Amino acid sequence: MNWDKSENLFDRALPLIPGGVNSPVRAFGAVGRHPFFVEKAEGPWLYDADGNKYLDYVCSWGPGILGHAHPRVIEAVQRACAGGLSFGAPTAKEVELAELIHTCVPDMEMMRLVSSGTEAVMSAVRVARGFTGREKIIKFAGNYHGHSDGLLVKAGSGLMTQSVPDSAGVPAGYAAQTLTAVYNDEKSVRALLEENHGQVAAVVVEPVAANMGVVLPQKGFLEFLRRITQKEGTLLIFDEVITGFRLALGGASQYTGVHADLYTFGKIVGGGMPLAVYGGRRDIMSCVAPLGTVYQAGTLSGNPVAVTAGIETLKILMEDSGIYERLDRRAQILAEAYRNSGLTVNQAGSLLTAFFTPDIGERKGRVEDYEDACACDRKAFAAYFNRMLERGIYVAPSQFEAMFVSDAHTDDLIKMTCEVIGECLA
Ligand SMILES: *Cc1c(COP(=O)(O)O)cnc(C)c1O
């Protein structure tokens, strides 16, 4: 493969854009190479500036559950564009999207549309603080909730990859309001809630973690969080920016049977456009201005083009009763191929991560928290990534990300991928 045009674009980008990219993981730093620049995408395929073609298992880091450029979504978006790009006034489509979300996730009694997952979680946390009158929050090491100040503490993927423990520029006093617990460790949560009795506004959690690689909640863990938060008067926030509309149409609450007080959705809900949403219990969401005293606003919130992409994507998912089963089956086939090659695999629906776990110790073959994930062999991962890329298969350029299966990954493509996995890991 030749990457001359991408290299040239990267050279032009470097003096103008930090690291040449507009989001750090795109820089490919963890896999020892420069990024390719995408020209276009269709179905499961990405095409770069040099005309190389990749089978894409990143899917824009989650939104692409239908594959790229689904004809129905594109057509609806093109029609919406012709009617104007932004009005700063309410539209019928915002109501329609809210109704669809409520149908899929009945717990979303009241909601706000925003433009990114970061904004959604930041706003949900503010609402939790406004509602409870408390300041502290608990999050989990290795869970990522966007790049807002208070949530960039032990925040997983992008930061793990670059070994940046936290971000510079976050006031210490602000980060101090964020307490960090250990995923799947009830004791760590109980201890923090006891030490900070009456002061914790919310526990924020990825109900299936997907930003330290995929890490499943162990049996009873989410139920425990539900019980203890209820007892403490602390709100439970499910950050479903990845899991929403991916694990199931109803997201993690349908997939796990555990219900939160507030939820955040992003990625799939915008169908590939900048759109996210937060919401949940009506009594809590009634705190949001202009109904209540928690302020949150956005010039481009509920953007008509983004909302159109979201509506069309959700409709396609709702009409296709077999899609989640199909995605899950295909992900299981990939998981099996990785296991046959000696890797440790965590899989939930169409999310999976193959971990290069170390070959020693009693925890061999298990990745259940941030520490387990950190112990993986990043050099071996980088070698595998590069071998896959040379064979035309693009997986996330970091050990600490999920592999996303889309509906455009046909059985034949999955089979071909399994063969390449076997060869690349031989
Ligand atoms: C991606 C992600 C976010 C941040 O969303 P952005 O749209 O990138 O700001 C928040 N939470 C989780 C769980 C995510 O995966």
PDBQT file of the ligand as one rigid body, heavy atoms in Angstrom, charges set to zero:
ROOT
HETATM    1  C1  LIG A 501     -17.663   9.011  22.920  1.00  0.00    +0.000 C 
HETATM    2  C2  LIG A 501     -18.124   9.049  24.315  1.00  0.00    +0.000 A 
HETATM    3  C3  LIG A 501     -18.424  10.257  24.970  1.00  0.00    +0.000 A 
HETATM    4  C4  LIG A 501     -18.116  11.596  24.348  1.00  0.00    +0.000 C 
HETATM    5  O1  LIG A 501     -18.860  11.845  23.214  1.00  0.00    +0.000 OA
HETATM    6  P1  LIG A 501     -18.307  12.935  22.161  1.00  0.00    +0.000 P 
HETATM    7  O2  LIG A 501     -19.412  13.021  21.153  1.00  0.00    +0.000 OA
HETATM    8  O3  LIG A 501     -17.030  12.386  21.614  1.00  0.00    +0.000 OA
HETATM    9  O4  LIG A 501     -18.100  14.201  22.897  1.00  0.00    +0.000 OA
HETATM   10  C5  LIG A 501     -18.981  10.195  26.229  1.00  0.00    +0.000 A 
HETATM   11  N1  LIG A 501     -19.228   9.025  26.826  1.00  0.00    +0.000 NA
HETATM   12  C6  LIG A 501     -18.949   7.844  26.247  1.00  0.00    +0.000 A 
HETATM   13  C7  LIG A 501     -19.282   6.571  26.949  1.00  0.00    +0.000 C 
HETATM   14  C8  LIG A 501     -18.366   7.817  24.978  1.00  0.00    +0.000 A 
HETATM   15  O5  LIG A 501     -18.052   6.647  24.424  1.00  0.00    +0.000 OA
ENDROOT
TORSDOF 0
